[in-house]
Amino acid sequence: MSLSDRLAQRHSGDAGRPGRTSGALTVPLAGGSGAAALRLRVHRELLDILGPQLYDNRTADAVLEQKVRDTIADVLARNDSPLAVADPARIAAELLDEILGHGPVEPLLRDPDVTEIMVNGPDQIFVERFGRIQQVDATFVDEHHLRRVIDRIVSRVGRRVDESSPMVDARLPDGSRVNVVLPPVALDGSMLTIRKFAREALTVDDLIGFGTFTPEIAQFLHACVRGRLDVLISGGTGSGKTTTLNVLSSFLPPDERIVTIEDAAELQLRQNHVLRLESRPPNIEGRGEITVRDLVRNALRMRPDRIVIGEVRDGAALDLLQAMNTGHNGSLTTVHANSPRDSIARLETMSLMAGLELPLRAIREQVASAVDVIVHQSRLRDGTRRVTHVTEVLGMEGDVVTMQDLFVFDHRAGQDENGRHQGTQRWTGLRPRLLDTLADAGVPLPPGLFGGRPW
């Protein structure tokens, strides 16, 4: 059954129901919609005229798009419907989204205010705008329609997803991160999650404007990166770790050789000497996998001045710690954790996953020696993403890794009438021990930076 036939079948089943939008093609409702009927008719003619060309991977995207545009214009010109005469450009754009784009989610991908798209089966689409999740008035036609869009996404990056391999991570051509879960693992239909990729990398001034951190924190972290201290960014899912990592990476000197390692390429470094590496999943036969740990080991042979890892989540943590402790100072990475203390425990746990059966104290000493500063970021209840802790790792006392908080977010300031947190990051009054290290590296901090009024 063609897509147009399925739409016609859906039309007959939805007659008399409340209004509902199906992405690029609107399902006729409550006695029929002229716009929906026109889209359906144009789409059917388009399939009849172009046929297999619409799904021929050998045809270049630009060539296919031009063919579709010309065909739609010709069909609309021959159509005597008042709607076709009144707004042909809008109808043509919606059909292009459906046929060449990603259907109902294509307009959401273009919306600059949408940061995440969550498809929970063909009948539910949620988005995140300004840190808050809301449902949108758009759906897929049916499960087959959703699966066709998913196949289009994953095939572009050489990935495969089906019932035998129902979960996959992929990315769109613009770098947006994609996760797919299919039945039978997903009980209520295929699930698609897209974390959009910022077209323009945010700057440190942007994060200061958003309230993510203060100018004082920005100045301190800039000195830490320039002074080749190892910085760990921790936080929960969706807390903005990658964005902060991207900003801290912009502090790296332009004359250094930088190797970036990621599961899905998201970092946007502007330096000239950047080598980007991306992990690879196994193929259909279960072979050919290249993990982040493999890339970390290889990066050490590439004569890097800096290593930037998008996220450590397995035994690669041990290799990173060894790199930090053997001359590759100034490395940056992120880790999922609920607090600075938890991030230390996470690094220990992941190091144990390397399978070398090292004593826990030996790993703990590696962590205490390698990590200099922890930047912990949280997504607060008002949807904003804030740095809540900037913590210095001091070393070991007995079997405990000792740390001290330098900046802490002031939750006591309360919220305004809109529920937005009024607090900001405050200096705790403790003088960082690493100031002398930064001074020795030729990156001194202004005397007044830690001389203000403490919290």
C-alpha positions as a LaTeX table, in Angstrom:
\begin{tabular}{lrrr}
\hline
Residue & $x$ (\AA) & $y$ (\AA) & $z$ (\AA) \\
\hline
Met1 & 0.00 & 0.00 & 0.00 \\
Ser2 & 1.45 & 3.42 & $-0.99$ \\
Leu3 & 1.71 & 6.33 & 1.38 \\
Ser4 & $-1.08$ & 8.13 & $-0.44$ \\
Asp5 & $-3.36$ & 5.07 & $-0.12$ \\
Arg6 & $-2.60$ & 4.84 & 3.59 \\
Leu7 & $-3.44$ & 8.52 & 3.94 \\
Ala8 & $-6.72$ & 7.97 & 2.18 \\
Gln9 & $-7.49$ & 5.05 & 4.50 \\
Arg10 & $-6.57$ & 7.20 & 7.51 \\
His11 & $-8.83$ & 9.95 & 6.14 \\
Ser12 & $-11.87$ & 7.69 & 6.04 \\
Gly13 & $-11.17$ & 6.45 & 9.58 \\
Asp14 & $-10.70$ & 9.95 & 11.04 \\
Ala15 & $-13.75$ & 11.60 & 9.57 \\
Gly16 & $-15.72$ & 13.38 & 12.22 \\
Arg17 & $-12.92$ & 13.36 & 14.81 \\
Pro18 & $-11.34$ & 16.49 & 16.32 \\
Gly19 & $-8.69$ & 18.26 & 14.28 \\
Arg20 & $-5.28$ & 16.65 & 14.04 \\
Thr21 & $-2.12$ & 17.42 & 12.09 \\
Ser22 & 0.05 & 14.73 & 10.54 \\
Gly23 & 3.24 & 16.64 & 9.92 \\
Ala24 & 3.73 & 17.55 & 6.30 \\
Leu25 & 0.43 & 15.98 & 5.27 \\
Thr26 & $-2.66$ & 17.04 & 7.21 \\
Val27 & $-5.22$ & 14.33 & 7.89 \\
Pro28 & $-8.70$ & 15.54 & 6.84 \\
Leu29 & $-10.99$ & 16.06 & 9.83 \\
Ala30 & $-14.51$ & 17.06 & 10.78 \\
Gly31 & $-16.19$ & 16.79 & 7.43 \\
Gly32 & $-13.05$ & 17.13 & 5.31 \\
Ser33 & $-10.29$ & 19.68 & 4.78 \\
Gly34 & $-9.66$ & 21.22 & 1.39 \\
Ala35 & $-5.97$ & 21.70 & 2.12 \\
Ala36 & $-5.56$ & 18.09 & 3.21 \\
Ala37 & $-7.41$ & 16.79 & 0.16 \\
Leu38 & $-5.22$ & 18.92 & $-2.10$ \\
Arg39 & $-2.03$ & 17.67 & $-0.48$ \\
Leu40 & $-3.23$ & 14.12 & $-0.83$ \\
Arg41 & $-4.08$ & 14.57 & $-4.49$ \\
Val42 & $-0.78$ & 16.28 & $-5.31$ \\
His43 & 1.18 & 13.64 & $-3.43$ \\
Arg44 & $-0.57$ & 10.83 & $-5.32$ \\
Glu45 & 0.19 & 12.46 & $-8.67$ \\
Leu46 & 3.78 & 12.99 & $-7.58$ \\
Leu47 & 4.16 & 9.28 & $-6.85$ \\
Asp48 & 2.61 & 8.40 & $-10.20$ \\
Ile49 & 4.95 & 10.71 & $-12.12$ \\
Leu50 & 8.28 & 10.12 & $-10.35$ \\
Gly51 & 7.64 & 6.64 & $-8.99$ \\
Pro52 & 10.85 & 4.78 & $-8.04$ \\
Gln53 & 13.00 & 7.89 & $-8.54$ \\
Leu54 & 11.81 & 9.13 & $-5.12$ \\
Tyr55 & 13.57 & 6.26 & $-3.38$ \\
Asp56 & 16.59 & 5.77 & $-5.65$ \\
Asn57 & 19.69 & 6.25 & $-3.51$ \\
Arg58 & 21.80 & 6.66 & $-6.61$ \\
Thr59 & 20.12 & 9.99 & $-7.41$ \\
Ala60 & 21.92 & 12.97 & $-5.89$ \\
Asp61 & 19.92 & 14.88 & $-3.28$ \\
Ala62 & 20.09 & 18.16 & $-5.18$ \\
Val63 & 18.96 & 16.53 & $-8.43$ \\
Leu64 & 16.08 & 14.71 & $-6.73$ \\
Glu65 & 14.98 & 17.86 & $-4.90$ \\
Gln66 & 14.88 & 19.83 & $-8.13$ \\
Lys67 & 12.84 & 17.08 & $-9.83$ \\
Val68 & 10.37 & 17.06 & $-6.95$ \\
Arg69 & 10.10 & 20.86 & $-6.96$ \\
Asp70 & 9.48 & 20.97 & $-10.72$ \\
Thr71 & 6.92 & 18.17 & $-10.56$ \\
Ile72 & 5.03 & 19.75 & $-7.65$ \\
Ala73 & 4.97 & 23.12 & $-9.44$ \\
Asp74 & 3.62 & 21.48 & $-12.60$ \\
Val75 & 0.94 & 19.54 & $-10.71$ \\
Leu76 & $-0.20$ & 22.60 & $-8.75$ \\
Ala77 & $-0.29$ & 24.69 & $-11.93$ \\
Arg78 & $-2.67$ & 22.15 & $-13.49$ \\
Asn79 & $-4.84$ & 22.02 & $-10.37$ \\
Asp80 & $-7.91$ & 24.26 & $-10.36$ \\
Ser81 & $-8.31$ & 24.21 & $-6.58$ \\
Pro82 & $-8.49$ & 27.70 & $-5.01$ \\
Leu83 & $-5.99$ & 26.57 & $-2.40$ \\
Ala84 & $-3.47$ & 25.59 & $-5.05$ \\
Val85 & $-3.75$ & 29.06 & $-6.54$ \\
Ala86 & $-3.70$ & 30.85 & $-3.15$ \\
Asp87 & $-0.72$ & 29.21 & $-1.45$ \\
Pro88 & 1.25 & 26.85 & $-3.72$ \\
Ala89 & 4.58 & 27.62 & $-2.03$ \\
Arg90 & 3.42 & 26.41 & 1.38 \\
Ile91 & 1.91 & 23.22 & $-0.01$ \\
Ala92 & 5.07 & 22.53 & $-2.04$ \\
Ala93 & 7.24 & 23.07 & 1.08 \\
Glu94 & 5.14 & 20.64 & 3.14 \\
Leu95 & 5.32 & 17.99 & 0.44 \\
Leu96 & 9.10 & 18.45 & 0.16 \\
Asp97 & 9.38 & 17.91 & 3.93 \\
Glu98 & 7.42 & 14.70 & 3.61 \\
Ile99 & 9.18 & 13.25 & 0.61 \\
Leu100 & 12.77 & 14.48 & 0.92 \\
Gly101 & 13.00 & 15.47 & 4.58 \\
His102 & 11.98 & 13.84 & 7.83 \\
Gly103 & 8.22 & 14.21 & 7.61 \\
Pro104 & 6.52 & 15.72 & 10.68 \\
Val105 & 9.80 & 16.38 & 12.49 \\
Glu106 & 11.34 & 18.41 & 9.64 \\
Pro107 & 9.71 & 21.72 & 10.70 \\
Leu108 & 10.81 & 21.02 & 14.27 \\
Leu109 & 14.40 & 20.51 & 13.11 \\
Arg110 & 14.26 & 23.96 & 11.51 \\
Asp111 & 12.77 & 25.61 & 14.60 \\
Pro112 & 15.70 & 27.31 & 16.42 \\
Asp113 & 13.82 & 27.26 & 19.74 \\
Val114 & 13.51 & 23.45 & 19.76 \\
Thr115 & 16.50 & 21.76 & 21.37 \\
Glu116 & 15.22 & 18.18 & 21.55 \\
Ile117 & 12.59 & 16.17 & 19.67 \\
Met118 & 11.02 & 13.08 & 21.25 \\
Val119 & 8.82 & 10.80 & 19.14 \\
Asn120 & 6.95 & 8.30 & 21.32 \\
Gly121 & 5.38 & 6.14 & 18.63 \\
Pro122 & 3.60 & 7.48 & 15.55 \\
Asp123 & 0.91 & 9.37 & 17.49 \\
Gln124 & 2.94 & 11.41 & 19.99 \\
Ile125 & 5.68 & 13.98 & 19.39 \\
Phe126 & 7.15 & 16.05 & 22.22 \\
Val127 & 9.75 & 18.80 & 22.02 \\
Glu128 & 11.90 & 20.71 & 24.47 \\
Arg129 & 11.70 & 24.49 & 24.21 \\
Phe130 & 13.56 & 26.74 & 26.62 \\
Gly131 & 14.20 & 23.82 & 28.94 \\
Arg132 & 10.56 & 22.69 & 29.15 \\
Ile133 & 8.93 & 19.69 & 27.47 \\
Gln134 & 5.67 & 20.13 & 25.59 \\
Gln135 & 3.62 & 18.08 & 23.13 \\
Val136 & 3.19 & 19.39 & 19.60 \\
Asp137 & 0.19 & 19.04 & 17.34 \\
Ala138 & 1.85 & 16.73 & 14.83 \\
Thr139 & 1.89 & 12.99 & 14.24 \\
Phe140 & 3.10 & 10.42 & 11.76 \\
Val141 & 0.57 & 8.73 & 9.53 \\
Asp142 & 1.24 & 5.31 & 11.03 \\
Glu143 & 4.05 & 3.07 & 12.27 \\
His144 & 5.23 & 2.38 & 8.72 \\
His145 & 5.55 & 6.11 & 8.05 \\
Leu146 & 7.67 & 6.56 & 11.20 \\
Arg147 & 9.84 & 3.56 & 10.30 \\
Arg148 & 10.48 & 4.98 & 6.84 \\
Val149 & 11.75 & 8.24 & 8.34 \\
Ile150 & 13.93 & 6.31 & 10.81 \\
Asp151 & 15.40 & 4.19 & 8.02 \\
Arg152 & 16.19 & 7.33 & 6.06 \\
Ile153 & 18.08 & 8.79 & 9.04 \\
Val154 & 20.16 & 5.75 & 9.97 \\
Ser155 & 20.97 & 4.72 & 6.39 \\
Arg156 & 22.68 & 8.05 & 5.75 \\
Val157 & 25.37 & 7.27 & 8.31 \\
Gly158 & 25.75 & 3.61 & 7.41 \\
Arg159 & 23.83 & 2.29 & 10.41 \\
Arg160 & 21.24 & $-0.46$ & 10.48 \\
Val161 & 18.17 & $-0.90$ & 12.67 \\
Asp162 & 15.51 & $-3.62$ & 12.55 \\
Glu163 & 13.79 & $-6.15$ & 14.80 \\
Ser164 & 17.00 & $-8.15$ & 15.21 \\
Ser165 & 18.97 & $-5.02$ & 16.15 \\
Pro166 & 16.28 & $-2.73$ & 17.58 \\
Met167 & 18.45 & 0.01 & 19.15 \\
Val168 & 20.84 & 2.34 & 17.39 \\
Asp169 & 22.66 & 5.65 & 17.88 \\
Ala170 & 23.14 & 7.77 & 14.78 \\
Arg171 & 23.36 & 11.39 & 13.79 \\
Leu172 & 21.88 & 13.66 & 11.16 \\
Pro173 & 24.07 & 15.37 & 8.55 \\
Asp174 & 24.07 & 18.56 & 10.65 \\
Gly175 & 25.46 & 16.67 & 13.66 \\
Ser176 & 22.22 & 16.26 & 15.65 \\
Arg177 & 22.35 & 13.17 & 17.86 \\
Val178 & 19.73 & 10.49 & 17.15 \\
Asn179 & 18.62 & 7.49 & 19.22 \\
Val180 & 16.17 & 4.90 & 17.90 \\
Val181 & 14.37 & 2.07 & 19.71 \\
Leu182 & 12.11 & $-0.26$ & 17.72 \\
Pro183 & 9.56 & $-2.91$ & 18.70 \\
Pro184 & 9.60 & $-5.43$ & 20.29 \\
Val185 & 11.81 & $-3.52$ & 22.74 \\
Ala186 & 9.57 & $-0.44$ & 22.38 \\
Leu187 & 6.11 & $-1.62$ & 23.37 \\
Asp188 & 4.03 & 1.27 & 21.99 \\
Gly189 & 5.67 & 1.81 & 18.63 \\
Ser190 & 9.06 & 2.99 & 17.41 \\
Met191 & 10.73 & 5.69 & 19.49 \\
Leu192 & 12.92 & 8.40 & 18.01 \\
Thr193 & 14.89 & 10.95 & 20.05 \\
Ile194 & 16.81 & 13.76 & 18.39 \\
Arg195 & 19.08 & 16.09 & 20.33 \\
Lys196 & 19.57 & 18.98 & 17.98 \\
Phe197 & 22.98 & 20.27 & 17.04 \\
Ala198 & 23.50 & 24.01 & 17.41 \\
Arg199 & 24.16 & 25.52 & 14.01 \\
Glu200 & 26.37 & 28.14 & 15.62 \\
Ala201 & 28.57 & 27.14 & 18.52 \\
Leu202 & 27.71 & 28.98 & 21.72 \\
Thr203 & 30.41 & 31.21 & 23.12 \\
Val204 & 31.48 & 31.92 & 26.68 \\
Asp205 & 29.56 & 35.20 & 26.49 \\
Asp206 & 26.41 & 33.26 & 25.59 \\
Leu207 & 26.74 & 31.00 & 28.64 \\
Ile208 & 27.36 & 34.00 & 30.88 \\
Gly209 & 24.25 & 35.63 & 29.43 \\
Phe210 & 22.21 & 32.47 & 30.06 \\
Gly211 & 23.40 & 32.41 & 33.66 \\
Thr212 & 25.18 & 29.09 & 33.20 \\
Phe213 & 28.15 & 30.57 & 35.03 \\
Thr214 & 29.52 & 33.96 & 36.06 \\
Pro215 & 32.32 & 36.00 & 34.46 \\
Glu216 & 34.52 & 35.09 & 37.45 \\
Ile217 & 34.03 & 31.37 & 36.82 \\
Ala218 & 34.67 & 31.89 & 33.11 \\
Gln219 & 37.92 & 33.68 & 33.88 \\
Phe220 & 39.00 & 30.97 & 36.30 \\
Leu221 & 38.22 & 28.12 & 33.88 \\
His222 & 39.94 & 29.97 & 31.06 \\
Ala223 & 43.08 & 30.10 & 33.19 \\
Cys224 & 42.74 & 26.40 & 34.07 \\
Val225 & 42.55 & 25.40 & 30.40 \\
Arg226 & 45.41 & 27.67 & 29.35 \\
Gly227 & 47.46 & 26.43 & 32.30 \\
Arg228 & 47.08 & 22.81 & 31.15 \\
Leu229 & 45.04 & 21.60 & 34.11 \\
Asp230 & 42.88 & 18.50 & 33.60 \\
Val231 & 39.20 & 19.50 & 33.77 \\
Leu232 & 36.29 & 17.10 & 34.25 \\
Ile233 & 32.74 & 18.29 & 33.46 \\
Ser234 & 30.09 & 16.28 & 35.28 \\
Gly235 & 26.30 & 16.38 & 35.32 \\
Gly236 & 23.12 & 14.50 & 34.54 \\
Thr237 & 21.54 & 13.80 & 31.16 \\
Gly238 & 20.56 & 17.00 & 29.36 \\
Ser239 & 22.39 & 19.24 & 31.83 \\
Gly240 & 24.48 & 20.91 & 29.12 \\
Lys241 & 27.81 & 19.14 & 29.66 \\
Thr242 & 28.69 & 18.98 & 25.97 \\
Thr243 & 27.88 & 22.65 & 25.45 \\
Thr244 & 30.14 & 23.63 & 28.35 \\
Leu245 & 32.86 & 21.29 & 27.03 \\
Asn246 & 32.59 & 23.01 & 23.67 \\
Val247 & 33.04 & 26.41 & 25.28 \\
Leu248 & 36.01 & 25.29 & 27.39 \\
Ser249 & 37.55 & 23.76 & 24.26 \\
Ser250 & 37.45 & 27.20 & 22.65 \\
Phe251 & 40.00 & 28.30 & 25.28 \\
Leu252 & 42.60 & 25.88 & 23.90 \\
Pro253 & 45.56 & 27.66 & 22.24 \\
Pro254 & 45.43 & 27.77 & 18.43 \\
Asp255 & 49.01 & 26.52 & 18.09 \\
Glu256 & 48.43 & 23.14 & 19.81 \\
Arg257 & 47.62 & 19.78 & 18.24 \\
Ile258 & 44.18 & 18.75 & 19.54 \\
Val259 & 42.62 & 15.29 & 19.20 \\
Thr260 & 38.88 & 15.00 & 19.86 \\
Ile261 & 37.23 & 11.63 & 20.54 \\
Glu262 & 33.45 & 11.22 & 20.50 \\
Asp263 & 30.69 & 8.65 & 20.18 \\
Ala264 & 28.81 & 11.05 & 17.91 \\
Ala265 & 30.64 & 14.09 & 16.59 \\
Glu266 & 29.24 & 17.19 & 18.34 \\
Leu267 & 32.19 & 19.37 & 19.27 \\
Gln268 & 32.76 & 22.49 & 17.16 \\
Leu269 & 36.37 & 23.48 & 17.67 \\
Arg270 & 37.57 & 26.48 & 15.69 \\
Gln271 & 41.31 & 25.90 & 16.05 \\
Asn272 & 43.30 & 24.99 & 12.94 \\
His273 & 45.10 & 21.88 & 14.20 \\
Val274 & 42.20 & 19.63 & 15.24 \\
Leu275 & 41.97 & 15.90 & 14.54 \\
Arg276 & 38.47 & 14.51 & 15.01 \\
Leu277 & 37.87 & 10.84 & 15.79 \\
Glu278 & 34.49 & 9.10 & 16.10 \\
Ser279 & 33.73 & 5.62 & 17.43 \\
Arg280 & 32.07 & 3.00 & 15.22 \\
Pro281 & 29.54 & 0.30 & 16.16 \\
Pro282 & 29.88 & $-3.30$ & 14.96 \\
Asn283 & 28.56 & $-4.26$ & 11.55 \\
Ile284 & 25.84 & $-6.81$ & 10.80 \\
Glu285 & 28.24 & $-9.68$ & 11.52 \\
Gly286 & 29.20 & $-8.12$ & 14.85 \\
Arg287 & 32.65 & $-7.13$ & 13.62 \\
Gly288 & 34.51 & $-3.92$ & 13.00 \\
Glu289 & 33.59 & $-2.13$ & 16.24 \\
Ile290 & 35.90 & 0.70 & 17.23 \\
Thr291 & 35.27 & 1.91 & 20.78 \\
Val292 & 36.17 & 5.15 & 22.50 \\
Arg293 & 38.80 & 3.20 & 24.43 \\
Asp294 & 40.40 & 2.09 & 21.14 \\
Leu295 & 40.48 & 5.70 & 19.99 \\
Val296 & 42.02 & 6.93 & 23.25 \\
Arg297 & 44.83 & 4.41 & 22.90 \\
Asn298 & 45.37 & 5.39 & 19.29 \\
Ala299 & 45.28 & 9.10 & 20.10 \\
Leu300 & 48.30 & 8.66 & 22.36 \\
Arg301 & 50.29 & 7.66 & 19.27 \\
Met302 & 49.21 & 10.75 & 17.34 \\
Arg303 & 51.45 & 13.17 & 19.27 \\
Pro304 & 48.58 & 15.18 & 20.77 \\
Asp305 & 49.09 & 18.30 & 22.86 \\
Arg306 & 45.52 & 17.97 & 24.14 \\
Ile307 & 42.96 & 15.19 & 24.22 \\
Val308 & 39.28 & 16.14 & 24.36 \\
Ile309 & 36.83 & 13.28 & 24.93 \\
Gly310 & 33.14 & 13.93 & 24.46 \\
Glu311 & 32.23 & 11.52 & 27.27 \\
Val312 & 33.82 & 8.64 & 29.14 \\
Arg313 & 31.43 & 5.84 & 30.00 \\
Asp314 & 33.50 & 2.63 & 30.14 \\
Gly315 & 37.03 & 1.30 & 30.54 \\
Ala316 & 38.32 & 4.23 & 28.48 \\
Ala317 & 38.40 & 6.11 & 31.79 \\
Leu318 & 41.51 & 4.16 & 32.87 \\
Asp319 & 43.33 & 4.94 & 29.62 \\
Leu320 & 42.40 & 8.62 & 29.98 \\
Leu321 & 43.67 & 8.73 & 33.56 \\
Gln322 & 46.95 & 7.17 & 32.49 \\
Ala323 & 47.25 & 9.71 & 29.68 \\
Met324 & 46.64 & 12.57 & 32.12 \\
Asn325 & 49.31 & 11.17 & 34.43 \\
Thr326 & 51.94 & 10.60 & 31.74 \\
Gly327 & 52.43 & 14.01 & 30.21 \\
His328 & 49.15 & 14.70 & 28.39 \\
Asn329 & 48.10 & 17.48 & 30.72 \\
Gly330 & 45.23 & 19.79 & 29.91 \\
Ser331 & 42.78 & 17.08 & 28.85 \\
Leu332 & 39.03 & 17.77 & 28.90 \\
Thr333 & 36.12 & 15.34 & 29.16 \\
Thr334 & 32.62 & 14.85 & 30.56 \\
Val335 & 31.04 & 12.18 & 32.74 \\
His336 & 27.51 & 11.44 & 33.94 \\
Ala337 & 27.28 & 12.05 & 37.69 \\
Asn338 & 25.00 & 13.66 & 40.26 \\
Ser339 & 27.69 & 15.61 & 42.14 \\
Pro340 & 31.43 & 16.26 & 42.07 \\
Arg341 & 31.97 & 13.51 & 44.64 \\
Asp342 & 29.90 & 11.10 & 42.53 \\
Ser343 & 31.98 & 11.91 & 39.46 \\
Ile344 & 35.09 & 10.64 & 41.28 \\
Ala345 & 33.27 & 7.42 & 42.17 \\
Arg346 & 32.11 & 7.07 & 38.56 \\
Leu347 & 35.67 & 7.35 & 37.26 \\
Glu348 & 36.76 & 4.66 & 39.72 \\
Thr349 & 33.92 & 2.35 & 38.65 \\
Met350 & 34.60 & 2.84 & 34.95 \\
Ser351 & 38.31 & 2.24 & 35.47 \\
Leu352 & 37.45 & $-1.09$ & 37.08 \\
Met353 & 35.51 & $-1.91$ & 33.89 \\
Ala354 & 38.83 & $-2.03$ & 32.03 \\
Gly355 & 39.29 & $-5.52$ & 33.50 \\
Leu356 & 42.85 & $-5.13$ & 34.78 \\
Glu357 & 41.93 & $-6.02$ & 38.37 \\
Leu358 & 43.83 & $-3.10$ & 39.85 \\
Pro359 & 43.45 & $-2.36$ & 43.58 \\
Leu360 & 40.82 & 0.29 & 44.26 \\
Arg361 & 43.35 & 2.45 & 46.09 \\
Ala362 & 45.65 & 2.44 & 43.06 \\
Ile363 & 42.80 & 3.63 & 40.84 \\
Arg364 & 41.79 & 6.23 & 43.41 \\
Glu365 & 45.33 & 7.57 & 43.49 \\
Gln366 & 45.30 & 7.78 & 39.70 \\
Val367 & 42.07 & 9.79 & 39.82 \\
Ala368 & 43.33 & 12.13 & 42.55 \\
Ser369 & 46.56 & 12.74 & 40.67 \\
Ala370 & 44.98 & 13.19 & 37.24 \\
Val371 & 41.89 & 15.36 & 37.76 \\
Asp372 & 42.54 & 18.94 & 38.84 \\
Val373 & 39.14 & 20.65 & 38.54 \\
Ile374 & 35.55 & 19.36 & 38.40 \\
Val375 & 32.84 & 21.54 & 36.87 \\
His376 & 29.44 & 20.17 & 37.87 \\
Gln377 & 26.40 & 21.26 & 35.89 \\
Ser378 & 22.71 & 20.67 & 36.61 \\
Arg379 & 19.42 & 21.24 & 34.88 \\
Leu380 & 17.30 & 23.02 & 37.48 \\
Arg381 & 13.55 & 22.73 & 37.94 \\
Asp382 & 12.91 & 25.90 & 35.94 \\
Gly383 & 14.57 & 24.29 & 32.91 \\
Thr384 & 17.76 & 26.37 & 33.07 \\
Arg385 & 21.18 & 24.75 & 33.01 \\
Arg386 & 23.58 & 26.10 & 35.61 \\
Val387 & 27.05 & 25.26 & 36.87 \\
Thr388 & 26.33 & 24.42 & 40.51 \\
His389 & 29.87 & 23.52 & 41.64 \\
Val390 & 33.41 & 24.32 & 40.62 \\
Thr391 & 35.50 & 21.97 & 42.72 \\
Glu392 & 39.25 & 21.57 & 43.12 \\
Val393 & 40.67 & 18.07 & 43.62 \\
Leu394 & 43.38 & 18.32 & 46.30 \\
Gly395 & 44.76 & 14.78 & 46.56 \\
Met396 & 44.49 & 11.84 & 48.94 \\
Glu397 & 44.09 & 11.67 & 52.71 \\
Gly398 & 44.17 & 8.05 & 53.71 \\
Asp399 & 41.78 & 6.27 & 51.33 \\
Val400 & 39.70 & 9.35 & 50.57 \\
Val401 & 40.06 & 11.74 & 47.63 \\
Thr402 & 39.95 & 15.22 & 49.14 \\
Met403 & 38.26 & 18.13 & 47.36 \\
Gln404 & 37.18 & 21.67 & 48.09 \\
Asp405 & 34.37 & 23.67 & 46.50 \\
Leu406 & 35.52 & 26.99 & 45.03 \\
Phe407 & 32.20 & 28.20 & 43.61 \\
Val408 & 28.72 & 26.96 & 44.59 \\
Phe409 & 25.31 & 27.92 & 43.23 \\
Asp410 & 23.20 & 29.82 & 45.78 \\
His411 & 19.85 & 28.05 & 45.92 \\
Arg412 & 18.77 & 30.18 & 48.88 \\
Ala413 & 18.00 & 33.16 & 46.65 \\
Gly414 & 14.66 & 31.56 & 45.77 \\
Gln415 & 12.60 & 31.96 & 42.60 \\
Asp416 & 10.77 & 34.80 & 40.89 \\
Glu417 & 7.08 & 34.88 & 39.99 \\
Asn418 & 7.78 & 32.80 & 36.87 \\
Gly419 & 9.53 & 30.04 & 38.82 \\
Arg420 & 13.00 & 31.00 & 37.57 \\
His421 & 15.86 & 30.61 & 40.03 \\
Gln422 & 17.27 & 33.95 & 41.18 \\
Gly423 & 20.51 & 32.56 & 42.58 \\
Thr424 & 23.96 & 32.72 & 41.07 \\
Gln425 & 27.33 & 31.09 & 41.69 \\
Arg426 & 29.18 & 32.45 & 44.71 \\
Trp427 & 32.78 & 32.09 & 45.81 \\
Thr428 & 33.03 & 29.90 & 48.92 \\
Gly429 & 35.91 & 31.89 & 50.42 \\
Leu430 & 38.49 & 29.13 & 49.93 \\
Arg431 & 41.70 & 29.99 & 48.10 \\
Pro432 & 42.51 & 27.45 & 45.36 \\
Arg433 & 45.78 & 25.63 & 45.91 \\
Leu434 & 46.29 & 25.48 & 42.15 \\
Leu435 & 46.86 & 29.25 & 41.92 \\
Asp436 & 50.57 & 28.67 & 42.36 \\
Thr437 & 50.51 & 26.01 & 39.62 \\
Leu438 & 48.81 & 28.47 & 37.25 \\
Ala439 & 51.32 & 31.18 & 38.13 \\
Asp440 & 54.22 & 28.80 & 37.41 \\
Ala441 & 52.62 & 28.03 & 34.04 \\
Gly442 & 52.56 & 31.73 & 33.20 \\
Val443 & 48.79 & 32.08 & 33.62 \\
Pro444 & 48.31 & 34.14 & 36.78 \\
Leu445 & 44.82 & 35.14 & 37.90 \\
Pro446 & 43.92 & 38.68 & 38.97 \\
Pro447 & 44.48 & 39.11 & 42.72 \\
Gly448 & 40.90 & 40.25 & 43.26 \\
Leu449 & 39.24 & 37.22 & 41.67 \\
Phe450 & 39.26 & 35.28 & 44.93 \\
Gly451 & 39.37 & 38.30 & 47.18 \\
Gly452 & 35.71 & 39.27 & 47.05 \\
Arg453 & 33.11 & 38.64 & 49.62 \\
Pro454 & 32.65 & 34.86 & 50.14 \\
Trp455 & 29.35 & 33.08 & 50.50 \\
\hline
\end{tabular}
